[in-house]
Amino acid sequence: MLDYDATLKESERLAGPFGATVFVVRRAFEAGGAPDETLEEFDLMITEYFSALSDEDCNTLCDVLYHRLQEARSTKPDGRWYA
C-alpha cells in the first residue's frame, strides 16, 4: 500500500498541477506492476511530448481533471474517492 506522506513528498519533484497529475499516473502504473521498460518509456514520453503542451492546454487539462475529481468525490457519502 502506498504511504501518503512519502508519496506526496516524492511527487514534489514534478512541479505544478500538471506535474502532480503526471506523477500520480506514473506511480499508478508502477504500483500496478508495470515493468521497468514501460516506466522508462513513460518517462521519455513525458519529457518529449508533455513539454510541447502550451500553458493554456495544461490549464484546460487541469480544469477537466479538477472537475472530474469533484464530481467523483461528491458521489461518495464519506468523502473518499473510491469505496
Backbone as XML, in Angstrom:
<?xml version="1.0"?>
<chain id="A" units="angstrom">
  <residue number="1" name="MET">
    <atom name="N" x="0.839" y="-1.176" z="0.000"/>
    <atom name="CA" x="0.000" y="0.000" z="0.000"/>
    <atom name="C" x="0.886" y="1.242" z="0.000"/>
  </residue>
  <residue number="2" name="LEU">
    <atom name="N" x="0.469" y="2.235" z="-0.743"/>
    <atom name="CA" x="1.227" y="3.479" z="-0.833"/>
    <atom name="C" x="1.097" y="4.286" z="0.457"/>
  </residue>
  <residue number="3" name="ASP">
    <atom name="N" x="2.206" y="4.847" z="0.892"/>
    <atom name="CA" x="2.217" y="5.729" z="2.058"/>
    <atom name="C" x="1.954" y="7.153" z="1.588"/>
  </residue>
  <residue number="4" name="TYR">
    <atom name="N" x="0.944" y="7.784" z="2.153"/>
    <atom name="CA" x="0.535" y="9.114" z="1.699"/>
    <atom name="C" x="1.658" y="10.136" z="1.831"/>
  </residue>
  <residue number="5" name="ASP">
    <atom name="N" x="2.245" y="10.273" z="3.007"/>
    <atom name="CA" x="3.257" y="11.309" z="3.236"/>
    <atom name="C" x="4.475" y="11.132" z="2.333"/>
  </residue>
  <residue number="6" name="ALA">
    <atom name="N" x="4.968" y="9.912" z="2.220"/>
    <atom name="CA" x="6.135" y="9.651" z="1.376"/>
    <atom name="C" x="5.814" y="9.904" z="-0.096"/>
  </residue>
  <residue number="7" name="THR">
    <atom name="N" x="4.629" y="9.498" z="-0.519"/>
    <atom name="CA" x="4.233" y="9.687" z="-1.911"/>
    <atom name="C" x="4.043" y="11.169" z="-2.229"/>
  </residue>
  <residue number="8" name="LEU">
    <atom name="N" x="3.446" y="11.909" z="-1.310"/>
    <atom name="CA" x="3.272" y="13.345" z="-1.505"/>
    <atom name="C" x="4.623" y="14.036" z="-1.639"/>
  </residue>
  <residue number="9" name="LYS">
    <atom name="N" x="5.549" y="13.700" z="-0.763"/>
    <atom name="CA" x="6.881" y="14.317" z="-0.808"/>
    <atom name="C" x="7.575" y="14.007" z="-2.134"/>
  </residue>
  <residue number="10" name="GLU">
    <atom name="N" x="7.522" y="12.759" z="-2.551"/>
    <atom name="CA" x="8.161" y="12.377" z="-3.814"/>
    <atom name="C" x="7.512" y="13.070" z="-5.012"/>
  </residue>
  <residue number="11" name="SER">
    <atom name="N" x="6.219" y="13.325" z="-4.931"/>
    <atom name="CA" x="5.508" y="13.955" z="-6.048"/>
    <atom name="C" x="6.009" y="15.371" z="-6.315"/>
  </residue>
  <residue number="12" name="GLU">
    <atom name="N" x="6.615" y="15.988" z="-5.343"/>
    <atom name="CA" x="7.062" y="17.370" z="-5.487"/>
    <atom name="C" x="8.221" y="17.520" z="-6.472"/>
  </residue>
  <residue number="13" name="ARG">
    <atom name="N" x="8.791" y="16.408" z="-6.917"/>
    <atom name="CA" x="9.868" y="16.507" z="-7.905"/>
    <atom name="C" x="9.346" y="16.914" z="-9.274"/>
  </residue>
  <residue number="14" name="LEU">
    <atom name="N" x="8.059" y="16.776" z="-9.498"/>
    <atom name="CA" x="7.427" y="17.259" z="-10.735"/>
    <atom name="C" x="6.575" y="18.468" z="-10.366"/>
  </residue>
  <residue number="15" name="ALA">
    <atom name="N" x="6.969" y="19.623" z="-10.856"/>
    <atom name="CA" x="6.348" y="20.886" z="-10.444"/>
    <atom name="C" x="4.949" y="21.081" z="-11.009"/>
  </residue>
  <residue number="16" name="GLY">
    <atom name="N" x="4.159" y="21.803" z="-10.271"/>
    <atom name="CA" x="2.860" y="22.267" z="-10.731"/>
    <atom name="C" x="1.773" y="21.216" z="-10.749"/>
  </residue>
  <residue number="17" name="PRO">
    <atom name="N" x="0.552" y="21.662" z="-11.044"/>
    <atom name="CA" x="-0.583" y="20.751" z="-11.059"/>
    <atom name="C" x="-0.479" y="19.663" z="-12.130"/>
  </residue>
  <residue number="18" name="PHE">
    <atom name="N" x="0.035" y="20.027" z="-13.296"/>
    <atom name="CA" x="0.156" y="19.007" z="-14.346"/>
    <atom name="C" x="1.250" y="18.011" z="-13.973"/>
  </residue>
  <residue number="19" name="GLY">
    <atom name="N" x="2.320" y="18.491" z="-13.355"/>
    <atom name="CA" x="3.358" y="17.591" z="-12.867"/>
    <atom name="C" x="2.817" y="16.615" z="-11.844"/>
  </residue>
  <residue number="20" name="ALA">
    <atom name="N" x="1.944" y="17.098" z="-10.968"/>
    <atom name="CA" x="1.323" y="16.223" z="-9.967"/>
    <atom name="C" x="0.476" y="15.153" z="-10.641"/>
  </residue>
  <residue number="21" name="THR">
    <atom name="N" x="-0.244" y="15.552" z="-11.667"/>
    <atom name="CA" x="-1.078" y="14.607" z="-12.401"/>
    <atom name="C" x="-0.230" y="13.528" z="-13.065"/>
  </residue>
  <residue number="22" name="VAL">
    <atom name="N" x="0.832" y="13.946" z="-13.719"/>
    <atom name="CA" x="1.729" y="13.005" z="-14.383"/>
    <atom name="C" x="2.365" y="12.063" z="-13.353"/>
  </residue>
  <residue number="23" name="PHE">
    <atom name="N" x="2.790" y="12.619" z="-12.226"/>
    <atom name="CA" x="3.388" y="11.792" z="-11.179"/>
    <atom name="C" x="2.409" y="10.711" z="-10.718"/>
  </residue>
  <residue number="24" name="VAL">
    <atom name="N" x="1.163" y="11.095" z="-10.495"/>
    <atom name="CA" x="0.166" y="10.150" z="-9.993"/>
    <atom name="C" x="-0.088" y="9.034" z="-11.001"/>
  </residue>
  <residue number="25" name="VAL">
    <atom name="N" x="-0.182" y="9.381" z="-12.278"/>
    <atom name="CA" x="-0.403" y="8.361" z="-13.304"/>
    <atom name="C" x="0.784" y="7.406" z="-13.361"/>
  </residue>
  <residue number="26" name="ARG">
    <atom name="N" x="2.007" y="7.967" z="-13.337"/>
    <atom name="CA" x="3.189" y="7.111" z="-13.375"/>
    <atom name="C" x="3.245" y="6.197" z="-12.153"/>
  </residue>
  <residue number="27" name="ARG">
    <atom name="N" x="2.957" y="6.754" z="-10.984"/>
    <atom name="CA" x="3.001" y="5.948" z="-9.760"/>
    <atom name="C" x="1.934" y="4.860" z="-9.797"/>
  </residue>
  <residue number="28" name="ALA">
    <atom name="N" x="0.788" y="5.140" z="-10.394"/>
    <atom name="CA" x="-0.252" y="4.122" z="-10.525"/>
    <atom name="C" x="0.231" y="2.969" z="-11.400"/>
  </residue>
  <residue number="29" name="PHE">
    <atom name="N" x="0.891" y="3.287" z="-12.516"/>
    <atom name="CA" x="1.454" y="2.231" z="-13.357"/>
    <atom name="C" x="2.467" y="1.407" z="-12.566"/>
  </residue>
  <residue number="30" name="GLU">
    <atom name="N" x="3.340" y="2.088" z="-11.837"/>
    <atom name="CA" x="4.366" y="1.411" z="-11.053"/>
    <atom name="C" x="3.733" y="0.515" z="-9.981"/>
  </residue>
  <residue number="31" name="ALA">
    <atom name="N" x="2.771" y="1.055" z="-9.240"/>
    <atom name="CA" x="2.110" y="0.287" z="-8.185"/>
    <atom name="C" x="1.306" y="-0.877" z="-8.755"/>
  </residue>
  <residue number="32" name="GLY">
    <atom name="N" x="0.827" y="-0.702" z="-9.986"/>
    <atom name="CA" x="0.065" y="-1.758" z="-10.641"/>
    <atom name="C" x="0.921" y="-2.851" z="-11.247"/>
  </residue>
  <residue number="33" name="GLY">
    <atom name="N" x="2.240" y="-2.676" z="-11.200"/>
    <atom name="CA" x="3.134" y="-3.728" z="-11.665"/>
    <atom name="C" x="3.714" y="-3.542" z="-13.057"/>
  </residue>
  <residue number="34" name="ALA">
    <atom name="N" x="3.655" y="-2.326" z="-13.588"/>
    <atom name="CA" x="4.236" y="-2.101" z="-14.915"/>
    <atom name="C" x="5.732" y="-2.418" z="-14.878"/>
  </residue>
  <residue number="35" name="PRO">
    <atom name="N" x="6.240" y="-3.073" z="-15.923"/>
    <atom name="CA" x="7.667" y="-3.398" z="-15.957"/>
    <atom name="C" x="8.528" y="-2.137" z="-16.086"/>
  </residue>
  <residue number="36" name="ASP">
    <atom name="N" x="9.779" y="-2.248" z="-15.664"/>
    <atom name="CA" x="10.709" y="-1.119" z="-15.713"/>
    <atom name="C" x="10.811" y="-0.510" z="-17.108"/>
  </residue>
  <residue number="37" name="GLU">
    <atom name="N" x="10.799" y="-1.354" z="-18.142"/>
    <atom name="CA" x="10.915" y="-0.852" z="-19.505"/>
    <atom name="C" x="9.746" y="0.079" z="-19.840"/>
  </residue>
  <residue number="38" name="THR">
    <atom name="N" x="8.555" y="-0.284" z="-19.391"/>
    <atom name="CA" x="7.375" y="0.536" z="-19.637"/>
    <atom name="C" x="7.479" y="1.862" z="-18.898"/>
  </residue>
  <residue number="39" name="LEU">
    <atom name="N" x="7.951" y="1.823" z="-17.664"/>
    <atom name="CA" x="8.111" y="3.051" z="-16.881"/>
    <atom name="C" x="9.165" y="3.964" z="-17.507"/>
  </residue>
  <residue number="40" name="GLU">
    <atom name="N" x="10.240" y="3.370" z="-18.015"/>
    <atom name="CA" x="11.275" y="4.164" z="-18.686"/>
    <atom name="C" x="10.718" y="4.824" z="-19.944"/>
  </residue>
  <residue number="41" name="GLU">
    <atom name="N" x="9.905" y="4.096" z="-20.686"/>
    <atom name="CA" x="9.286" y="4.650" z="-21.890"/>
    <atom name="C" x="8.324" y="5.775" z="-21.519"/>
  </residue>
  <residue number="42" name="PHE">
    <atom name="N" x="7.569" y="5.592" z="-20.443"/>
    <atom name="CA" x="6.661" y="6.633" z="-19.964"/>
    <atom name="C" x="7.454" y="7.896" z="-19.622"/>
  </residue>
  <residue number="43" name="ASP">
    <atom name="N" x="8.579" y="7.730" z="-18.925"/>
    <atom name="CA" x="9.417" y="8.876" z="-18.564"/>
    <atom name="C" x="9.919" y="9.615" z="-19.803"/>
  </residue>
  <residue number="44" name="LEU">
    <atom name="N" x="10.298" y="8.870" z="-20.831"/>
    <atom name="CA" x="10.745" y="9.503" z="-22.073"/>
    <atom name="C" x="9.610" y="10.264" z="-22.756"/>
  </residue>
  <residue number="45" name="MET">
    <atom name="N" x="8.430" y="9.672" z="-22.753"/>
    <atom name="CA" x="7.291" y="10.344" z="-23.376"/>
    <atom name="C" x="6.927" y="11.616" z="-22.621"/>
  </residue>
  <residue number="46" name="ILE">
    <atom name="N" x="7.003" y="11.591" z="-21.313"/>
    <atom name="CA" x="6.724" y="12.793" z="-20.516"/>
    <atom name="C" x="7.647" y="13.917" z="-20.954"/>
  </residue>
  <residue number="47" name="THR">
    <atom name="N" x="8.923" y="13.616" z="-21.025"/>
    <atom name="CA" x="9.916" y="14.626" z="-21.376"/>
    <atom name="C" x="9.696" y="15.153" z="-22.789"/>
  </residue>
  <residue number="48" name="GLU">
    <atom name="N" x="9.439" y="14.255" z="-23.712"/>
    <atom name="CA" x="9.339" y="14.654" z="-25.115"/>
    <atom name="C" x="8.018" y="15.329" z="-25.465"/>
  </residue>
  <residue number="49" name="TYR">
    <atom name="N" x="6.915" y="14.768" z="-25.031"/>
    <atom name="CA" x="5.623" y="15.230" z="-25.523"/>
    <atom name="C" x="4.910" y="16.207" z="-24.597"/>
  </residue>
  <residue number="50" name="PHE">
    <atom name="N" x="5.000" y="16.010" z="-23.297"/>
    <atom name="CA" x="4.283" y="16.910" z="-22.404"/>
    <atom name="C" x="4.900" y="18.291" z="-22.393"/>
  </residue>
  <residue number="51" name="SER">
    <atom name="N" x="6.187" y="18.385" z="-22.645"/>
    <atom name="CA" x="6.826" y="19.700" z="-22.680"/>
    <atom name="C" x="6.355" y="20.520" z="-23.884"/>
  </residue>
  <residue number="52" name="ALA">
    <atom name="N" x="5.737" y="19.874" z="-24.861"/>
    <atom name="CA" x="5.241" y="20.568" z="-26.046"/>
    <atom name="C" x="3.873" y="21.204" z="-25.821"/>
  </residue>
  <residue number="53" name="LEU">
    <atom name="N" x="3.228" y="20.886" z="-24.713"/>
    <atom name="CA" x="1.902" y="21.448" z="-24.439"/>
    <atom name="C" x="2.009" y="22.917" z="-24.042"/>
  </residue>
  <residue number="54" name="SER">
    <atom name="N" x="1.069" y="23.685" z="-24.503"/>
    <atom name="CA" x="1.028" y="25.098" z="-24.110"/>
    <atom name="C" x="0.479" y="25.214" z="-22.687"/>
  </residue>
  <residue number="55" name="ASP">
    <atom name="N" x="0.737" y="26.359" z="-22.071"/>
    <atom name="CA" x="0.174" y="26.605" z="-20.742"/>
    <atom name="C" x="-1.347" y="26.521" z="-20.788"/>
  </residue>
  <residue number="56" name="GLU">
    <atom name="N" x="-1.928" y="27.026" z="-21.860"/>
    <atom name="CA" x="-3.394" y="27.007" z="-21.979"/>
    <atom name="C" x="-3.916" y="25.568" z="-22.049"/>
  </residue>
  <residue number="57" name="ASP">
    <atom name="N" x="-3.233" y="24.704" z="-22.789"/>
    <atom name="CA" x="-3.652" y="23.301" z="-22.847"/>
    <atom name="C" x="-3.497" y="22.636" z="-21.484"/>
  </residue>
  <residue number="58" name="CYS">
    <atom name="N" x="-2.413" y="22.922" z="-20.787"/>
    <atom name="CA" x="-2.224" y="22.378" z="-19.437"/>
    <atom name="C" x="-3.328" y="22.865" z="-18.507"/>
  </residue>
  <residue number="59" name="ASN">
    <atom name="N" x="-3.685" y="24.158" z="-18.617"/>
    <atom name="CA" x="-4.774" y="24.692" z="-17.802"/>
    <atom name="C" x="-6.086" y="23.977" z="-18.094"/>
  </residue>
  <residue number="60" name="THR">
    <atom name="N" x="-6.375" y="23.745" z="-19.373"/>
    <atom name="CA" x="-7.602" y="23.043" z="-19.747"/>
    <atom name="C" x="-7.620" y="21.637" z="-19.163"/>
  </residue>
  <residue number="61" name="LEU">
    <atom name="N" x="-6.511" y="20.915" z="-19.320"/>
    <atom name="CA" x="-6.450" y="19.550" z="-18.806"/>
    <atom name="C" x="-6.582" y="19.514" z="-17.279"/>
  </residue>
  <residue number="62" name="CYS">
    <atom name="N" x="-5.943" y="20.458" z="-16.601"/>
    <atom name="CA" x="-6.049" y="20.514" z="-15.139"/>
    <atom name="C" x="-7.472" y="20.864" z="-14.711"/>
  </residue>
  <residue number="63" name="ASP">
    <atom name="N" x="-8.118" y="21.765" z="-15.426"/>
    <atom name="CA" x="-9.507" y="22.106" z="-15.113"/>
    <atom name="C" x="-10.428" y="20.902" z="-15.288"/>
  </residue>
  <residue number="64" name="VAL">
    <atom name="N" x="-10.217" y="20.146" z="-16.362"/>
    <atom name="CA" x="-11.017" y="18.935" z="-16.583"/>
    <atom name="C" x="-10.787" y="17.942" z="-15.448"/>
  </residue>
  <residue number="65" name="LEU">
    <atom name="N" x="-9.541" y="17.723" z="-15.093"/>
    <atom name="CA" x="-9.234" y="16.798" z="-14.003"/>
    <atom name="C" x="-9.889" y="17.257" z="-12.703"/>
  </residue>
  <residue number="66" name="TYR">
    <atom name="N" x="-9.756" y="18.535" z="-12.380"/>
    <atom name="CA" x="-10.342" y="19.081" z="-11.155"/>
    <atom name="C" x="-11.855" y="18.863" z="-11.140"/>
  </residue>
  <residue number="67" name="HIS">
    <atom name="N" x="-12.501" y="19.141" z="-12.257"/>
    <atom name="CA" x="-13.956" y="18.954" z="-12.354"/>
    <atom name="C" x="-14.328" y="17.487" z="-12.126"/>
  </residue>
  <residue number="68" name="ARG">
    <atom name="N" x="-13.603" y="16.597" z="-12.780"/>
    <atom name="CA" x="-13.908" y="15.169" z="-12.653"/>
    <atom name="C" x="-13.668" y="14.663" z="-11.233"/>
  </residue>
  <residue number="69" name="LEU">
    <atom name="N" x="-12.608" y="15.157" z="-10.578"/>
    <atom name="CA" x="-12.347" y="14.770" z="-9.188"/>
    <atom name="C" x="-13.469" y="15.246" z="-8.269"/>
  </residue>
  <residue number="70" name="GLN">
    <atom name="N" x="-13.909" y="16.474" z="-8.444"/>
    <atom name="CA" x="-15.013" y="16.993" z="-7.631"/>
    <atom name="C" x="-16.281" y="16.177" z="-7.855"/>
  </residue>
  <residue number="71" name="GLU">
    <atom name="N" x="-16.528" y="15.855" z="-9.104"/>
    <atom name="CA" x="-17.701" y="15.072" z="-9.470"/>
    <atom name="C" x="-17.670" y="13.699" z="-8.794"/>
  </residue>
  <residue number="72" name="ALA">
    <atom name="N" x="-16.520" y="13.037" z="-8.839"/>
    <atom name="CA" x="-16.395" y="11.697" z="-8.266"/>
    <atom name="C" x="-16.525" y="11.730" z="-6.751"/>
  </residue>
  <residue number="73" name="ARG">
    <atom name="N" x="-15.887" y="12.698" z="-6.129"/>
    <atom name="CA" x="-15.899" y="12.763" z="-4.665"/>
    <atom name="C" x="-17.289" y="13.093" z="-4.139"/>
  </residue>
  <residue number="74" name="SER">
    <atom name="N" x="-18.042" y="13.876" z="-4.852"/>
    <atom name="CA" x="-19.363" y="14.279" z="-4.378"/>
    <atom name="C" x="-20.345" y="13.118" z="-4.343"/>
  </residue>
  <residue number="75" name="THR">
    <atom name="N" x="-20.035" y="12.014" z="-5.031"/>
    <atom name="CA" x="-20.954" y="10.874" z="-5.044"/>
    <atom name="C" x="-20.696" y="9.903" z="-3.900"/>
  </residue>
  <residue number="76" name="LYS">
    <atom name="N" x="-19.638" y="10.114" z="-3.123"/>
    <atom name="CA" x="-19.303" y="9.205" z="-2.022"/>
    <atom name="C" x="-19.739" y="9.823" z="-0.695"/>
  </residue>
  <residue number="77" name="PRO">
    <atom name="N" x="-20.525" y="9.086" z="0.084"/>
    <atom name="CA" x="-21.040" y="9.652" z="1.331"/>
    <atom name="C" x="-19.956" y="9.972" z="2.370"/>
  </residue>
  <residue number="78" name="ASP">
    <atom name="N" x="-18.827" y="9.297" z="2.320"/>
    <atom name="CA" x="-17.777" y="9.536" z="3.316"/>
    <atom name="C" x="-16.683" y="10.459" z="2.798"/>
  </residue>
  <residue number="79" name="GLY">
    <atom name="N" x="-16.865" y="11.039" z="1.601"/>
    <atom name="CA" x="-15.898" y="11.982" z="1.059"/>
    <atom name="C" x="-14.665" y="11.358" z="0.444"/>
  </residue>
  <residue number="80" name="ARG">
    <atom name="N" x="-14.634" y="10.044" z="0.304"/>
    <atom name="CA" x="-13.495" y="9.377" z="-0.289"/>
    <atom name="C" x="-13.699" y="9.290" z="-1.795"/>
  </residue>
  <residue number="81" name="TRP">
    <atom name="N" x="-12.605" y="9.018" z="-2.501"/>
    <atom name="CA" x="-12.685" y="8.906" z="-3.955"/>
    <atom name="C" x="-13.200" y="7.540" z="-4.389"/>
  </residue>
  <residue number="82" name="TYR">
    <atom name="N" x="-12.746" y="6.501" z="-3.688"/>
    <atom name="CA" x="-13.126" y="5.128" z="-4.002"/>
    <atom name="C" x="-13.652" y="4.470" z="-2.736"/>
  </residue>
  <residue number="83" name="ALA">
    <atom name="N" x="-14.468" y="3.457" z="-2.910"/>
    <atom name="CA" x="-15.070" y="2.737" z="-1.773"/>
    <atom name="C" x="-14.027" y="2.035" z="-0.948"/>
  </residue>
</chain>
